[in-house]
């Protein structure tokens, strides 16, 4: 009987934790991140780098993206 009770309690805890995580995920609406067509070539191998524009930490675009991300995460 003790094992059954322990199993029931654990199942309730797992289910309640899962529903709280689902609520958090639903509440967080991340901003769209722009992708660009940048490709580097290293020894005949092409390597795409769609987020290269974020490397320019002094650009207004990057600052806007960081602000939008912070608006979501700081509220969390």
Backbone bond lengths (Angstrom), bond angles and torsions (degrees), N, CA, C in turn:
res aa  C-N    CA-C-N  psi(-1)  N-CA   C-N-CA  omega(-1)  CA-C   N-CA-C  phi
1 X - - - 1.434 - - 1.523 111.48 -
2 X 1.330 117.36 -37.58 1.456 120.90 179.39 1.522 111.58 -62.69
3 X 1.328 116.84 -39.38 1.462 120.70 179.43 1.525 110.84 -64.23
4 X 1.312 116.38 -40.27 1.451 120.70 179.20 1.525 110.72 -64.73
5 X 1.319 116.97 -42.28 1.471 120.85 178.84 1.523 110.54 -64.83
6 X 1.326 116.46 -43.65 1.462 120.71 178.97 1.525 110.59 -62.16
7 X 1.318 116.80 -42.80 1.459 120.77 178.29 1.523 111.15 -61.77
8 X 1.329 116.99 -42.37 1.467 121.44 179.99 1.522 110.69 -63.56
9 X 1.323 117.35 -43.18 1.470 121.24 179.19 1.524 110.12 -64.08
10 X 1.321 117.58 -45.24 1.462 120.99 179.07 1.528 111.46 -62.22
11 X 1.311 116.95 -39.96 1.462 120.36 179.04 1.522 110.80 -63.77
12 X 1.315 117.13 -41.30 1.465 120.87 178.86 1.523 110.67 -64.67
13 X 1.319 116.92 -42.67 1.469 120.95 179.42 1.526 110.57 -62.74
14 X 1.319 117.37 -45.14 1.461 121.30 -179.55 1.522 110.83 -62.44
15 X 1.303 117.46 -45.00 1.465 121.67 -179.42 1.519 110.63 -64.66
16 X 1.328 117.92 -42.84 1.468 119.84 -178.90 1.518 111.00 -68.09
17 X 1.321 118.44 -37.53 1.471 120.97 177.28 1.519 110.42 -65.54
18 X 1.307 117.34 -40.48 1.462 121.33 179.83 1.516 111.04 -63.14
19 X 1.316 117.54 -42.08 1.463 119.47 -178.54 1.521 110.78 -67.93
20 X 1.328 118.46 -33.54 1.461 120.99 176.80 1.523 110.49 -67.27
21 X 1.325 117.75 -39.65 1.467 120.91 177.38 1.518 110.44 -64.59
22 X 1.329 117.65 -40.30 1.462 121.22 178.22 1.520 110.78 -61.61
23 X 1.339 117.35 -40.67 1.457 121.18 179.40 1.523 110.81 -64.17
24 X 1.324 117.58 -40.66 1.461 121.55 179.39 1.527 110.32 -64.23
25 X 1.334 116.53 -43.23 1.455 120.19 -179.78 1.523 111.25 -63.93
26 X 1.316 117.72 -38.98 1.453 121.41 179.90 1.521 111.03 -66.89
27 X 1.331 117.03 -35.47 1.452 121.35 -176.40 1.521 112.35 -75.07
28 X 1.321 118.35 -22.07 1.459 121.42 -176.54 1.528 109.89 -93.52
29 X 1.316 116.21 109.58 1.460 121.79 178.22 1.518 108.85 -108.55
30 X 1.308 115.59 95.76 1.454 120.17 -178.28 1.524 110.70 -71.30
31 X 1.321 117.15 143.79 1.462 119.90 177.41 1.531 111.35 -69.89
32 X 1.304 114.81 153.86 1.473 120.70 177.80 1.524 109.28 -66.30
33 X 1.326 117.02 136.11 1.459 121.70 177.66 1.518 108.67 -105.55
34 X 1.310 114.87 122.91 1.465 121.69 -178.55 1.537 110.30 -66.90
35 X 1.319 116.41 142.18 1.462 122.29 173.68 1.524 108.66 -116.14
36 X 1.328 115.97 143.14 1.463 121.26 178.39 1.523 109.09 -120.80
37 X 1.311 115.26 161.58 1.474 120.82 -179.08 1.519 110.46 -93.55
38 X 1.320 116.35 72.44 1.459 121.53 177.32 1.521 108.00 -108.82
39 X 1.315 116.19 130.14 1.461 121.28 -179.93 1.518 108.20 -133.97
40 X 1.326 116.01 128.89 1.467 121.72 173.83 1.512 108.27 -101.87
41 X 1.326 115.23 152.98 1.461 119.73 179.11 1.519 108.26 -119.51
42 X 1.328 115.52 119.83 1.457 121.83 179.34 1.525 108.41 -120.28
43 X 1.325 115.69 109.23 1.463 121.21 177.78 1.530 111.82 50.01
44 X 1.308 116.33 54.03 1.462 124.11 177.13 1.530 113.88 72.61
45 X 1.329 117.92 6.41 1.461 121.39 177.48 1.524 108.98 -109.71
46 X 1.330 116.52 122.88 1.452 120.48 178.59 1.528 110.00 -86.89
47 X 1.332 115.27 130.26 1.456 121.89 -177.22 1.528 108.58 -122.81
48 X 1.339 117.89 111.78 1.461 120.01 179.43 1.530 111.09 -70.81
49 X 1.321 116.15 145.42 1.464 122.51 178.89 1.529 108.30 -137.68
50 X 1.345 117.29 73.47 1.464 120.98 -172.58 1.527 114.45 -68.48
51 X 1.318 117.40 -15.39 1.464 120.03 -178.61 1.530 112.06 -108.64
52 X 1.311 117.01 22.83 1.461 122.20 -179.27 1.515 111.61 -56.72
53 X 1.312 117.32 -34.89 1.461 120.53 -176.97 1.528 112.54 -61.33
54 X 1.329 117.86 -22.87 1.465 120.76 178.48 1.524 113.16 -74.34
55 X 1.335 116.92 -13.09 1.458 120.21 178.78 1.526 111.90 -71.45
56 X 1.317 117.44 -21.79 1.464 120.96 178.07 1.526 108.06 -83.53
57 X 1.336 115.33 89.60 1.459 119.85 -173.85 1.529 114.01 -76.40
58 X 1.317 117.61 0.02 1.463 120.33 177.78 1.529 112.52 -104.89
59 X 1.336 117.26 -0.95 1.468 119.60 -177.79 1.521 111.21 -80.97
60 X 1.315 115.17 154.21 1.464 120.48 177.93 1.523 111.39 -67.51
61 X 1.345 116.67 -34.04 1.471 120.15 178.75 1.529 110.83 -62.03
62 X 1.341 115.94 -45.94 1.460 120.14 -179.82 1.527 110.60 -65.61
63 X 1.310 117.26 -41.52 1.464 120.84 178.75 1.528 110.72 -61.93
64 X 1.321 117.33 -40.04 1.466 120.96 177.38 1.513 111.88 -65.17
65 X 1.332 116.58 -40.32 1.459 121.05 178.56 1.530 110.55 -64.27
66 X 1.330 116.66 -44.43 1.467 121.24 179.47 1.526 109.91 -62.71
67 X 1.318 117.48 -42.21 1.471 120.80 179.02 1.524 110.80 -62.06
68 X 1.338 116.66 -43.89 1.465 120.22 179.53 1.523 110.88 -63.42
69 X 1.324 117.91 -40.63 1.468 121.27 177.38 1.522 110.24 -64.93
70 X 1.332 116.42 -42.75 1.467 120.23 -179.68 1.520 111.66 -64.73
71 X 1.322 117.34 -36.41 1.455 119.96 177.98 1.523 111.51 -59.03
72 X 1.325 116.46 -36.74 1.464 121.16 179.02 1.518 111.04 -76.25
73 X 1.338 117.23 -49.67 1.452 120.13 -172.16 1.517 113.56 -76.39
74 X 1.320 118.53 -35.09 1.462 119.51 179.73 1.521 110.68 -66.48
75 X 1.319 116.97 -32.67 1.464 120.50 177.73 1.523 111.75 -67.48
76 X 1.324 116.31 -26.45 1.461 121.21 -179.94 1.516 109.73 -70.97
